[in-house]
Amino acid sequence: SYFVSWVNSGNRRALPPAGRILTRLTSKDLGPFIERGITRYRSDYRDTDVFIFREILNAIVRCDRVLTTPGGSLLLAGRSGVGRRTAIGIVASMNNMKLFSPKVSRSYGIKQFKNDLKVILQSAGVEGEQCVLLMEDYQFIESTFVELINSLLSAGEVPGLYTPDELESILSPLREESSQENFRGTMVQYFAQRVKTNLHIVLIMDFTRPTFTVACQSNPGFFKECSVQWMEGWSEKSMTKIPSMLFSKDRSDEAMKDGFTEKINLDEDLSKLFYYIHQSMEKKYLTPRRYLILLETYRQVYLSKHHANVKRQKHLKSGVSKLSDARKVVDDLKRNAEVKQKELAIKQHEADEALKQITKSMADAGTQKTEMEQLKVKVNEETSYIERQKREIDDELAETQPLIDQAKQAVGNLKSDTLVEIRSLRAPPDVIKDILEGVLKLMGVSDTSWTSMKAFLGKRGVKEEIMSFDPRNVVPENRDSVEQLLRKKSDSFTQENAAKASQAAGPLATWVIANVKYSKVLEKIRPLEEKQNKLKK
C-alpha cells in the first residue's frame, strides 16, 4: 500500500499547516494516477520515457509526502540516472506545482542565477504559488550558488538579492495580506516566511563526488531543512524488468520509422544477461544511468541491424517478386514462341513448297529456254527458207509484172470501137467467147453467157475497170476455172488466133494469161507471209 496526497489535492496556492491529507492506495489503484501524472509531466516539462517500477513508485510517494507539507524540501542523494528528477517532475505535475530549474550555459553565472531566484521568489513569496526549485550537481557551477541555496533553506531569503527599490515594489502588494493575518514582524520577515512556506527546494546530488561531503558540511541547512532521501540504485528484480519495459515501449513519434517497428521482443534470460553485464563493470561505473545507456545502445544497434535486415529482406523479396514476374514473362514468351514455332513450321513448309515450285519453274524455264533457243534456230531457218522462197517468188513476180503492165497498156490502147464491134456480133467466134469468159471469171462474174458478156462490154469505163483490176482480188476457184479454160482452149489464147478474131481480143487474151500467172504467184507468197508473221509474233 501507498499513502499519497493528490487524491484530494486542491489548488496549488495554499497547503494546510500540517500538509495535505494522505490517502491510502493499493498498487493497482495507484497506477492510473501515476499514468496521468506522467502524461502531464511529459506535456508540461520533458518528453521522455518514464518506466514505473517499485523503486520509482517509492521515490514518487516519498517525494510527494515531503513536498506537500509547508516548506518541505528534499536532499536526494544517489547515483546518476536513478530517477530522482523524473520523480520530482511527476510529483510537481500531479500537485499543480511550478517547477523551476536553471538552464545553465557557458555564459551562466551568479548574475543570471540571482535573476532566476528573483523570478522564483516572486512566484512563491508574492503570488503565493507552490513552487519547486530543482538544483542538480552540475548546476552548482560556482560555490556561491550553494551558499545562496543554503540561505534560502535556512531563512527564506537571500541577503543583498534586492535593491531597496526592488524590495519596496515586491513588499507593497503583501502589506494588506500581512495586516489580515495579524503578522507581527517586518515585511521582509513576512516575505521570507511566505517563501519558506511556498518554496520547495530539491537538491539532487551524487554522494560519490568529493564535493558532496564538503557541501553538506559547510551548509547545515541541507540537513536541517531538507528531508534526506538516499537513492543509491535499483534492485536486481527491477533492473531485469527495465529492458523489456524499454524495448516494448510504444514510442508515438518513432513507432513506425521508415515502415519498421521500434518494438523488440525480449526473453527473461536476455534481460538477466543485461544485468550481469552491468554488474561486471567497476563499482564506480555501476550507475543506473550507465545501465540505461547500455540498454539504449543495445536498442539502437539492434534496431539498426534489424532495419538493415528488414530492408535487405524487402529488397530480396522485391528481387524474388521481379524474378517471378520475369519467369511469368518468360513463360508467356515461351508459349508465344511455341505458337510462333508452329506458325513458322507451317510457313517453312509453305516456303519449301514454294521453293520446289520455283525450282521446278526454273527447271521448266531452263527447258523452255532450250526449247526457245531451238525454236529460235528453227524460226531462223524457217525465216531463211521463207526469205529464199519469197525472193524466188519476187523474182517470178518481177518476171510477171512486165506482162501485167504490157497487158494493161495494151488494154488501155484499145479503141472503144473495137469493143462496140464485139458487142454487135450476134454469134461471136469461139475465140472471142473464150477470152471474154476468162476476163469475166477473173473479175468475179459467174454469168458467162453472151448476153452477160455484151452487158459487161457495154458498161461505161469498162476499159478502165479492166486496167485497174488488182490480181490479188482473184478468187482461187475462178482462177482454177480459167486455168482449165486456158488448158482446154489454149488455141483461143494465142496471139495469132486472137488477133484474127478481133483487134481487141489479143490484148484481152494477154491480160487473162498475165493475171492468172500473177495470181498464182501471189497465192504462193501469201502463206509465206502469214508464216513469217506468225514467226515474228
C-alpha positions in Angstrom: 0.0 0.0 0.0 1.0 3.6 -0.6 0.0 6.9 1.1 -0.4 9.8 -1.4 -1.7 13.3 -1.2 -3.0 14.0 -4.7 -6.3 12.1 -4.4 -7.9 15.1 -2.5 -5.5 17.8 -3.7 -6.9 21.3 -4.3 -5.3 24.3 -5.9 -1.6 24.9 -5.7 -1.7 28.2 -3.7 -2.0 27.0 -0.1 -1.0 24.0 1.9 -2.5 23.0 5.2 -0.2 23.7 8.2 0.4 20.0 8.7 0.5 19.2 5.0 -2.1 17.7 2.7 -4.1 14.7 3.9 -2.7 11.4 2.7 -4.9 8.7 1.2 -4.1 5.0 1.2 -4.0 3.4 -2.3 -3.0 -0.1 -3.5 -0.5 -0.5 -6.3 -3.4 -1.3 -8.7 -5.3 1.9 -7.7 -2.1 4.0 -7.8 -1.4 3.1 -11.5 -4.0 5.4 -13.2 -2.9 8.4 -11.1 0.8 7.8 -12.0 -0.1 7.5 -15.7 -2.0 10.8 -15.7 0.9 12.4 -13.8 3.4 11.1 -16.4 1.3 12.3 -19.3 1.1 15.8 -17.8 4.8 15.8 -16.9 5.8 14.9 -20.5 3.4 17.6 -21.8 4.5 20.4 -19.4 8.2 19.8 -18.9 10.0 16.9 -20.5 9.0 14.5 -23.2 11.0 11.4 -22.2 10.5 7.7 -21.5 9.3 7.0 -17.9 9.4 3.5 -16.6 7.4 2.7 -13.5 8.7 0.0 -11.1 8.9 -0.4 -7.3 11.9 2.0 -6.6 10.4 4.7 -8.8 7.0 4.4 -7.1 8.6 4.6 -3.7 10.6 7.7 -4.7 7.4 9.4 -6.1 5.4 8.6 -3.0 8.2 9.8 -0.6 8.8 13.0 -2.5 5.0 13.7 -2.6 4.7 13.3 1.1 7.6 15.9 1.7 6.7 18.4 -1.0 3.0 18.6 0.1 4.0 19.9 3.6 4.6 23.7 4.0 8.3 24.4 3.3 9.0 20.8 2.6 12.4 20.4 0.8 14.4 17.4 -0.2 18.0 16.4 -0.5 18.0 13.4 -2.9 21.4 11.7 -2.6 22.1 8.9 -5.1 23.7 7.8 -8.3 23.3 9.3 -11.7 20.2 8.1 -13.6 18.4 6.6 -10.6 15.2 8.6 -11.4 15.2 11.5 -9.0 14.5 14.2 -11.5 11.7 12.2 -13.0 10.1 11.5 -9.7 10.2 15.3 -8.7 8.7 16.3 -12.1 5.8 13.8 -11.8 5.1 14.9 -8.2 5.1 18.6 -9.2 2.8 17.9 -12.2 0.3 15.9 -10.1 0.2 18.6 -7.3 -0.1 21.5 -9.7 3.3 23.0 -8.6 5.5 25.2 -10.6 8.8 23.5 -11.4 11.9 25.7 -11.8 15.4 24.5 -12.8 18.2 26.9 -14.0 19.2 26.5 -17.7 22.9 26.5 -17.3 25.1 27.6 -20.2 28.7 28.7 -20.7 27.8 32.3 -20.0 25.6 31.4 -17.0 27.0 33.0 -13.8 26.0 34.4 -10.4 24.1 37.3 -12.1 21.9 35.0 -14.1 21.4 32.7 -11.1 20.2 35.7 -9.0 17.8 36.8 -11.7 16.3 33.2 -11.8 16.0 33.3 -8.0 14.1 36.6 -8.2 11.6 35.0 -10.6 11.1 32.0 -8.3 10.8 34.2 -5.1 8.2 36.4 -6.9 6.0 33.4 -7.6 6.4 31.8 -4.2 6.7 34.9 -1.9 4.4 37.4 -3.6 2.0 35.4 -5.7 1.8 32.6 -3.1 2.1 29.7 -5.6 3.6 26.3 -4.6 6.9 26.2 -6.4 9.7 23.6 -6.7 13.3 24.8 -7.2 15.2 21.8 -8.6 19.0 22.0 -8.4 21.4 19.3 -9.6 25.2 18.9 -9.1 26.2 20.2 -12.5 24.1 23.4 -11.9 26.3 24.5 -9.0 28.9 25.9 -11.3 30.0 28.4 -8.6 30.4 27.8 -4.8 28.3 31.0 -4.3 25.3 29.1 -5.7 25.4 26.6 -2.8 25.6 29.4 -0.2 22.6 31.2 -1.7 20.6 27.9 -1.7 21.6 27.3 2.0 20.4 30.8 2.9 17.1 30.2 1.2 16.6 26.9 3.1 17.6 28.4 6.4 16.0 31.9 6.3 13.8 32.0 3.2 15.7 34.9 1.8 19.0 35.8 0.1 20.8 38.8 1.6 21.6 41.5 -0.9 19.4 39.9 -3.6 17.2 43.0 -4.0 17.9 46.7 -4.1 15.8 48.9 -1.8 13.6 50.0 -4.7 13.1 46.4 -5.9 12.3 45.3 -2.3 9.7 48.0 -1.9 7.9 47.1 -5.1 7.9 43.4 -4.0 6.7 44.0 -0.5 3.9 46.6 -1.3 1.4 44.0 -2.5 1.9 42.0 0.7 1.1 44.7 3.2 -2.7 44.1 3.1 -2.3 40.3 3.5 0.1 40.8 6.4 -2.4 43.0 8.2 -5.2 40.5 7.6 -3.1 37.7 9.1 -2.0 40.0 12.1 1.6 39.2 11.3 3.9 40.7 14.0 7.2 41.5 12.3 8.7 43.4 9.4 7.5 43.0 5.8 10.9 41.4 5.0 10.2 38.8 7.6 6.7 38.2 6.3 8.1 37.8 2.7 10.7 35.4 4.0 8.1 33.4 5.8 5.9 33.1 2.7 9.0 32.0 0.7 9.8 29.3 3.3 6.3 28.0 3.2 5.6 28.0 -0.5 9.1 27.3 -2.0 10.2 23.7 -2.0 13.9 23.2 -2.7 15.0 19.9 -4.1 18.7 19.1 -4.2 19.8 16.2 -6.4 23.4 15.3 -5.5 25.7 12.4 -6.3 27.1 11.2 -2.9 30.2 9.6 -4.7 31.5 13.1 -5.6 34.1 14.6 -3.3 32.2 17.9 -3.3 29.1 16.2 -1.7 30.6 15.9 1.8 32.1 19.4 1.6 28.8 21.0 0.5 26.9 19.3 3.3 29.4 20.1 6.0 29.6 23.8 5.0 25.9 24.3 4.5 24.0 22.8 7.5 20.7 23.9 6.0 21.0 20.9 3.6 20.4 18.6 6.6 18.4 20.7 8.9 15.8 22.0 6.4 15.7 19.1 4.0 14.3 15.6 4.2 17.2 13.4 3.1 16.3 10.6 0.7 19.0 8.1 -0.1 18.6 6.6 -3.5 21.7 4.5 -4.3 20.3 2.3 -7.0 17.7 -0.3 -8.1 17.2 -3.8 -7.1 18.1 -6.8 -9.3 14.4 -7.5 -9.9 13.7 -4.0 -11.1 16.8 -3.9 -13.3 15.9 -7.1 -15.0 12.4 -5.7 -15.7 13.7 -2.5 -17.3 14.9 -4.0 -20.6 11.5 -5.4 -21.5 9.9 -2.1 -20.5 12.3 -0.1 -22.6 12.3 -2.4 -25.7 8.5 -2.9 -25.8 7.8 0.8 -25.3 5.3 2.1 -28.0 7.0 5.4 -28.9 4.4 7.5 -30.6 6.9 9.5 -32.6 9.0 6.5 -33.6 6.5 3.7 -33.6 6.7 3.2 -37.4 10.0 4.7 -38.5 10.5 4.2 -42.2 7.9 1.4 -42.0 9.8 -0.5 -39.3 8.5 -1.2 -35.8 10.6 0.0 -32.9 9.5 -2.8 -30.5 11.9 -5.6 -29.6 10.7 -8.9 -28.2 12.9 -9.8 -25.2 13.0 -13.0 -23.2 13.8 -13.2 -19.4 17.3 -14.7 -19.9 18.4 -11.9 -22.1 17.1 -9.4 -19.5 19.1 -11.0 -16.8 22.1 -11.1 -19.1 22.0 -7.3 -19.4 22.0 -7.0 -15.6 25.0 -9.4 -15.3 26.9 -7.4 -17.9 26.3 -4.2 -16.0 27.4 -5.8 -12.7 30.6 -6.9 -14.3 31.8 -3.3 -14.6 33.9 -1.5 -12.0 31.9 -0.3 -9.0 32.4 3.4 -9.8 30.6 2.8 -13.2 27.7 0.9 -11.6 25.1 3.7 -12.0 21.6 3.4 -13.3 22.4 6.0 -16.0 25.1 3.8 -17.4 22.8 0.8 -17.3 20.2 2.8 -19.3 22.9 3.8 -21.7 23.9 0.2 -22.2 20.2 -0.7 -22.9 19.7 2.2 -25.2 22.9 1.4 -27.1 21.8 -2.2 -27.5 18.4 -1.0 -28.7 19.9 1.4 -31.3 22.4 -1.3 -32.5 19.7 -4.0 -32.6 17.2 -1.8 -34.5 19.9 -0.6 -36.9 20.8 -4.2 -37.7 17.1 -5.2 -37.7 16.2 -2.4 -40.1 19.1 -3.3 -42.3 18.0 -6.9 -42.3 14.3 -6.0 -43.0 15.4 -3.7 -45.8 17.6 -6.5 -47.2 14.7 -8.9 -46.8 12.3 -6.5 -48.6 15.0 -6.0 -51.3 15.3 -9.8 -51.7 11.5 -10.2 -51.7 11.3 -7.4 -54.3 14.0 -9.2 -56.3 12.2 -12.6 -55.9 9.0 -10.8 -57.0 10.7 -9.4 -60.0 12.2 -12.8 -60.8 8.7 -14.3 -60.5 7.4 -11.6 -62.8 10.3 -12.3 -65.2 9.5 -16.0 -65.0 5.9 -15.3 -65.9 7.1 -13.1 -68.8 9.5 -15.9 -69.9 6.7 -18.5 -69.7 4.5 -16.2 -71.8 7.3 -15.7 -74.3 7.9 -19.4 -74.3 4.2 -20.1 -75.1 4.2 -17.4 -77.7 7.4 -18.9 -79.1 5.8 -22.3 -79.3 2.9 -20.8 -81.2 5.2 -18.9 -83.4 7.3 -22.0 -83.9 4.3 -23.9 -85.2 3.4 -21.0 -87.4 7.0 -20.9 -88.6 6.9 -24.6 -89.3 3.8 -24.0 -91.5 5.4 -21.1 -93.2 8.6 -23.1 -93.6 6.6 -25.9 -95.3 4.9 -23.3 -97.5 8.3 -21.8 -98.3 9.7 -25.2 -99.1 6.8 -25.9 -101.4 7.2 -22.5 -103.0 11.0 -23.2 -103.4 10.1 -26.5 -105.0 7.7 -24.7 -107.3 10.4 -22.1 -108.0 13.0 -24.8 -108.6 10.6 -26.6 -110.9 9.7 -23.4 -112.7 13.4 -22.6 -113.1 13.9 -26.1 -114.5 11.0 -25.6 -116.8 12.3 -22.2 -117.6 15.6 -23.8 -118.5 13.8 -26.4 -120.6 11.7 -23.6 -122.2 14.9 -21.7 -122.8 16.4 -24.6 -124.6 13.2 -25.1 -126.5 13.1 -21.4 -127.3 16.7 -21.5 -128.4 15.9 -24.5 -130.6 12.7 -22.8 -131.8 14.7 -19.7 -132.5 17.1 -21.7 -134.6 14.2 -23.3 -136.3 12.5 -19.9 -136.8 15.7 -18.5 -138.2 15.9 -21.5 -140.5 12.2 -21.1 -141.5 12.7 -17.4 -141.9 15.7 -18.0 -144.1 13.7 -20.6 -146.1 10.8 -18.2 -146.4 13.1 -15.4 -147.4 14.6 -17.6 -150.1 11.1 -18.6 -151.2 10.0 -15.1 -151.2 13.0 -14.0 -153.2 12.2 -16.7 -155.7 8.5 -15.6 -155.8 9.6 -11.9 -156.0 11.7 -13.0 -159.0 8.6 -14.6 -160.5 6.6 -11.5 -159.8 9.3 -9.4 -161.3 9.1 -11.5 -164.4 5.2 -11.5 -164.4 4.8 -7.8 -163.6 6.0 -6.6 -167.0 3.4 -8.9 -168.6 0.7 -7.3 -166.4 1.9 -3.9 -167.3 2.1 -4.7 -171.0 -1.4 -6.2 -170.9 -2.8 -3.2 -169.1 -1.1 -0.9 -171.6 -2.5 -3.0 -174.5 -6.0 -2.8 -173.0 -5.5 0.9 -172.5 -4.6 1.3 -176.1 -7.8 -0.4 -177.3 -10.3 1.8 -179.0 -13.9 1.9 -177.9 -15.0 1.0 -181.5 -13.3 -2.4 -181.2 -15.3 -3.2 -178.1 -18.5 -1.9 -179.8 -17.7 -4.1 -182.7 -17.5 -7.2 -180.5 -20.8 -6.3 -178.8 -22.5 -6.0 -182.2 -21.8 -9.6 -183.1 -24.8 -11.9 -182.9 -22.9 -15.0 -182.6 -19.3 -14.3 -181.6 -16.5 -16.7 -182.6 -15.3 -19.2 -180.0 -12.0 -17.4 -179.6 -13.7 -14.2 -178.6 -16.2 -16.0 -176.4 -13.4 -18.0 -174.6 -11.3 -14.9 -174.0 -14.3 -12.9 -172.6 -15.2 -15.9 -170.4 -11.7 -15.8 -168.9 -12.0 -12.0 -168.3 -15.4 -12.2 -166.6 -14.4 -15.2 -164.4 -11.2 -13.4 -163.2 -13.2 -10.3 -162.4 -15.7 -12.4 -160.4 -18.6 -12.5 -162.9 -20.0 -16.0 -162.8 -22.5 -15.5 -165.7 -20.5 -16.1 -168.9 -23.4 -16.0 -171.4 -23.1 -13.9 -174.4 -25.8 -11.6 -173.1 -23.7 -11.1 -169.9 -20.6 -10.6 -172.0 -22.3 -7.9 -174.0 -23.6 -6.2 -170.9 -20.1 -6.2 -169.4 -18.6 -4.7 -172.5 -21.3 -2.1 -172.6 -20.6 -0.7 -169.1 -19.2 2.7 -169.0 -15.5 2.7 -168.1 -15.1 -1.0 -168.7 -11.7 -0.5 -170.2 -10.5 1.5 -167.1 -12.0 -1.2 -164.8 -10.1 -3.9 -166.6 -6.9 -1.8 -166.4 -7.2 -1.1 -162.7 -8.1 -4.6 -161.7 -5.9 -6.0 -158.9 -4.8 -9.6 -159.4 -4.9 -10.0 -155.5 -8.8 -9.9 -155.8 -8.9 -13.1 -158.0 -10.8 -15.8 -156.2 -8.8 -19.1 -156.4 -11.8 -21.1 -157.7 -12.3 -18.6 -160.5 -8.6 -18.7 -161.3 -8.6 -22.5 -161.4 -11.6 -22.4 -163.7 -9.8 -20.0 -166.0 -6.7 -22.2 -165.9 -8.8 -25.2 -167.0 -10.1 -22.9 -169.8 -6.6 -22.0 -170.8 -5.5 -25.6 -171.0 -8.7 -26.7 -172.8 -8.9 -23.8 -175.2 -5.2 -22.9 -175.4 -5.5 -22.2 -179.1 -8.0 -19.4 -178.4 -5.5 -17.5 -176.3 -2.6 -17.5 -178.8 -1.9 -14.0 -180.2 -2.2 -15.2 -183.7 -5.7 -16.7 -183.3 -6.9 -13.9 -181.1 -5.7 -11.2 -183.5 -7.5 -12.9 -186.3 -10.7 -13.0 -184.3 -10.7 -9.3 -183.3 -8.4 -6.4 -182.8 -9.4 -6.2 -179.1 -9.1 -10.0 -178.4 -5.3 -10.1 -178.5 -4.7 -7.6 -175.6 -7.5 -9.2 -173.5 -6.0 -12.7 -174.0 -2.7 -11.4 -172.9 -4.4 -9.7 -169.8 -6.1 -13.0 -168.9 -2.8 -15.1 -169.1 -0.8 -12.4 -167.2 -3.4 -12.1 -164.4 -3.7 -15.9 -164.0 0.0 -16.2 -163.7 0.4 -13.3 -161.4 -2.4 -14.5 -159.1 -0.8 -17.9 -158.8 2.5 -16.3 -157.8 0.6 -14.2 -155.2 -1.1 -17.3 -153.9 2.4 -18.8 -153.3 3.6 -15.8 -151.4 0.6 -15.4 -149.1 1.2 -18.5 -147.0 4.9 -17.5 -146.7 3.9 -14.0 -145.4 1.4 -15.5 -142.9 4.0 -17.9 -141.7 6.6 -15.2 -141.4 4.2 -13.0 -139.4 3.5 -15.9 -137.0 7.2 -16.5 -136.5 7.6 -12.8 -135.7 4.9 -13.0 -133.1 
